Amino acid sequence: MKRIISAAAVLLSVILVFAGCSVNRGSGDFTTVENSETQEQTVTETTEKAKPKYTQEQLNKMVAFTFDDGPGTSTTNKILDMLEEYGFTATFFVIGRNIDDSTAASMRRAITLGCEIGNHTQNHNTGLNNLPIDRAKEEIEATSDAIEKATGIRPTLMRPPGGSFSNLKGKIDYAIIHWCVDTNDWRKKGSAGNYQAARNLADYIIDQVSGNPGAIVLMHDIYQFTAETVEIVIPELAEMGYRICSVSELAEAYGEKLEPGQVYFRINRTTTLEPGRYIVNTRESPLTLRAQPEPDAEVLLRLAKGTEITVEACEHGWAKTSYRGTTGWVNADYLTEAE
């Protein structure tokens, strides 16, 4: 009988080990354990989840490109070619009446590349803001219906033609996306093939977004001239370390929730930095060291680009900083981690 009991105990132990348990023979307790392979997998997964999607330097150089009045075919696809080549995204605000079988294909391609489609109303009525709200909503929803039919995705962002939004704010189920960099590319739509004109506009865009993280840039994807400008500006911004992205990608990166009915001229973020050594990374002008974390606080020092400083803490986008015995606060957006 004792041999039978002993054999049964051994068999039970073997079963429990294979089930992921171990036997504490002294106490009769059973303890669940993971094998080394499971533990290694868990550590790997935890490490991957903890890894930030963007570096601090990348967050300091993110801007959103937006294109209105499409969808187009050849011009839209030229812009998509550049975005695809550099792994960038953008937001395309389309007009409902422009959606047909040929233009729907460019919309689907944009989505495949990670871009997003936004609503620019059915008929591009620049007087949308003056319509009764029910009539304005009909214009918007008709476009969303057409977008959803063509792509399977209903948009969550819209841009009113002409940018007028006062009658829409707080009354529609879409985040209202304005802009802070207006390229006025439509004024040069007759300059297709004029390299110098495209070069000049590309220089203007680069100037406007440099040192301006979170900027939303307005262009139009229906013009050959705009496509030619994009072919110049995207490679150069990429070379400068910038990431061009859609409005929603930018908002996600910056931790900004786009609320329906609210208006966004740019995407702001609250930068959080770990204590350590950082480099001032302004565009040209020096970074102001202030006595308090407030934009109008007393100025203590002006730190030139490239200055190495020590960050002690970070609160609400302001970094508490020490430099040569002086401690104050600077805008954390303009700091890059020292190597």
Summary of the structure (lengths in Angstrom):
residues: 339
radius of gyration: 27.5
end to end distance: 71.7
largest distance: 100.5
contacts: 1059
relative contact order: 0.12
helix: 41%
strand: 24%
